[in-house]
Amino acid sequence: MAHLVDVHVGKRIRQRRWLIGMTQQKLADMVGIKFQQIQKYETGANRVSASRLWDIGEAMGVPVAFFFEGLKDDGAQPEATGNVPTDMLSDKEAMELVRTYYAIPEAQRRRLFELARVLTDVA
């Protein structure tokens, strides 16, 4: 059974990769491994070594600490708050929404954000 920390790190790798629109193959090429290994890291089936995590972070433009963000001291995931799931970014639709949101020019993005706020206040 995979360790909770390995699963969390794998999820963070997948989330970041999706967010920047990178394929498993592209990431694997950048760090010099097979894409199947990326799949194993992302599911937590294989543990990522420190040096490999460093290479993955470099390839995706984040520090190593990024992969541990959101992890409690005991290795558990934080609990959900309100109606927002804790692992929201593991949902492909949510990731696509975030990616699309940041593709909108800043002025329009701000207006869209304000509209969303108004809609949540009304609901």
Secondary structure, DSSP 8 states (H G I E B T S, - for coil): ---HHHHHHHHHHHHHHHHTT--HHHHHHHHTS-HHHHHHHHHTSS---HHHHHHHHHHHT--GGGGGTT--TTS-----BTTB-TTGGGSHHHHHHHHHHHHS-HHHHHHHHHHHHHHHHH-
